[in-house]
Amino acid sequence: MEKQKNAVGRRKEAITRVFISKGEGKITVNDKDYKQYFTLFYLQNQVEAPLKTAEVLDKFDIVINAQGGGLKGQAEAAKLGIARALLEVNPEFRPVLKAAGYLTRDPRSVERKKFGHKKARRSYQFSKR
């Protein structure tokens, strides 16, 4: 692999651009170490998951630009982006990543608010008198 590969991950309102290159396993999110950016342990596991599944946790350096959404959405978008970037590097990872479900874009998003309602489905409280 001569130069870096890149991919995009999306989840809810979050979008991440993932750049992957040969290295010693450094993961950076918005110019911070991913363990500083994602302070919660389960979000760190989300980011590491595709690398652990493909057994390449310490073989690639990854730079992630995350924007929009919240931390959970960004972590899950990063998971999808890393999985897609790994496919760019080596298509032989596909069966393993697909079996683990890392190549599926989660389509769930926030339902829009409807008029005449307090939220998407919650109505205003009914008063008989």
Helices and strands as residue ranges (DSSP letters): E 5-11, E 14-22, E 27-29, E 32-33, H 34-37, H 41-53, E 60-67, H 71-89, G 91-93, H 94-100
